[in-house]
Amino acid sequence: MPAAGTILIVDDDRDLLSALRDLLDAAGWTVVAAPSADAALAAAKAHRVDVILTDILMPGTDGPAFSAMLRADAALASIPVLFMTGSLRHARALEGEVVISKPFDVSRLLDLLGTKLPTR
């Protein structure tokens, strides 16, 4: 199986972060994981990231604010961002963005990630 690309996963739930890391690693992704938006911003600058999967609700800087920080940095602005949430209300607030609900269907998640990979 060819490498799927490099994904940055951002979530304050360390159990979910670990499970996603294992799942995506098994699916061929190179995985970089971060437990907060601040750590994720540093990781995005340090690694060549193809796509970011971030939780919407996190302590401190939330997912939408993290996405805005990425968009403000010319070197990171083009990285596709997918949001995940357990809150339908928060998903609706991000109209126009790709949002996947937790708990999510693994096949759907992998399909969404595949459509967000830039062509090389």
Order of alpha helices (4+ residues) and beta strands (2+ residues): beta-alpha-beta-alpha-beta-alpha-beta-alpha-beta-alpha
